[in-house]
Amino acid sequence: MARLNLLEETRYEKLPVTVYGNQKEASLAVAQRIARLIKAKTAKGEQTVLGLATGVTPVGVYAELVRQHREEGLSFKNVTTFNLDEYYPMQPNAAQSYVTFMNENLFSHVDIDQKNVHIPDGTLDQDAVAAFCLDYEKKITALGGLDLQ
């Protein structure tokens, strides 16, 4: 049996993992965790900085957050978001754009300030992408990093 060297054995982070019975249960638990974080940071007068994903997996999470906003008063006024990615090249109003996805599934339904929403720009010239990415990371760092990804 081949053994990995120490670097290969330890190079991955050891992240806690929770297994849920089904997707709905998982979505509700994740949304609750996000909501608790937002409420706790808001109570201290702090901004919550979230890293957000797209795709099928978080749709239930976003639906529950929207429900909590509408029915329980969960506010996104003190939330700043950074999305993981965007297609390139991509116009933000294209049906496949993550801007469109996030607006349809979350942002258009809550009270988030649009200046606090950050999604990579799929319209840049190719030679501007690297600088944009560096600036994107600097914005996250300036806010103290992500509270939750």
Number of C-alpha atoms within 10 A of each C-alpha: 3 4 7 9 8 8 8 9 9 10 8 8 6 7 6 5 6 6 8 11 7 8 14 13 13 18 21 17 15 18 20 16 12 19 19 13 17 23 17 14 17 17 10 8 10 13 19 23 23 21 16 17 16 18 9 8 12 18 17 19 24 23 17 21 27 23 15 17 17 14 9 10 11 18 19 22 16 18 19 21 22 21 18 14 16 19 15 14 13 17 18 19 12 11 11 13 19 26 26 16 18 20 13 12 19 18 19 13 16 20 17 18 13 12 8 15 16 18 18 20 20 19 15 14 9 10 8 10 16 10 9 14 13 10 12 15 12 13 14 18 11 8 13 11 15 15 15 13 13
